[in-house]
Amino acid sequence: MKLNKGTLLIGAVILIFTLFRYFSNTQVNEVTGETQHVALSVNDEIAMGLQSAPQMAAEFGGLSSNMNNQALVKEVGQKVVFQSSASRTPYKYDFHLLADPNTVNAFALPGGQIFITEGLLSRLKTEDQLAGVLGHEVGHVVARHSGEKMAKDQLYQGLLNSAAIGTGGDMSVTQIGQVVAANVSMSFGRDQELQSDDLGVRFMMESGYDPEALMDVMQILKDASGGRDVPEFQSTHPSPENRKEKIRAAIDKYKVALGK
């Protein structure tokens, strides 16, 4: 295939712009100490989370009417944040119990809006387990995973556009690039989950909760899946067994670091 100089030049310009945008959006995370590439400012993250929260709640049947459970989720969540290093971040943390009794799920929006379903809460047996779930979700917020993921997606899309235009729209090159980008993105998601487990252990220990309870949560999630095992390389989440190993390592690490 003969390449056109004009399309090659346009592709090169897109490539340079994409790389410049990605590597110029660099910030140091005040809790993890990592240098990160993020596509959102802190204020953008907070605004996005607040704007998206009502819609996300509606997708799970709205907020739970069980005021005791709702209060428990908020109390434990606030303790995990304000008695740990997560309190050093500028996010507006709020914790919500969703009415859905069947879905076993918890998730965090950018900026500190955190949700857990009645379906998951009903399976938890202790306050420490609840702290483990919420600590993990706080970890996503603290580690700025949404902004990091958005920056990565923009990078991959820019690289694909550069390759597609530079090769004159060669679909084979574009399709190969899409497959590679999708797999890299999946791996990135698994790494984020493991980092959130690590931070969850840290926040639990700092706030006085037993981090061993997070190991129990992994078993609860495995049981809730009904034994369906998806190969880890095909999933955005690590396997529960892999997560248990990493959680054990994190517990040992923070026992030393925090003098527990």
Disulfide bonds with the S-S distance in Angstrom:
none
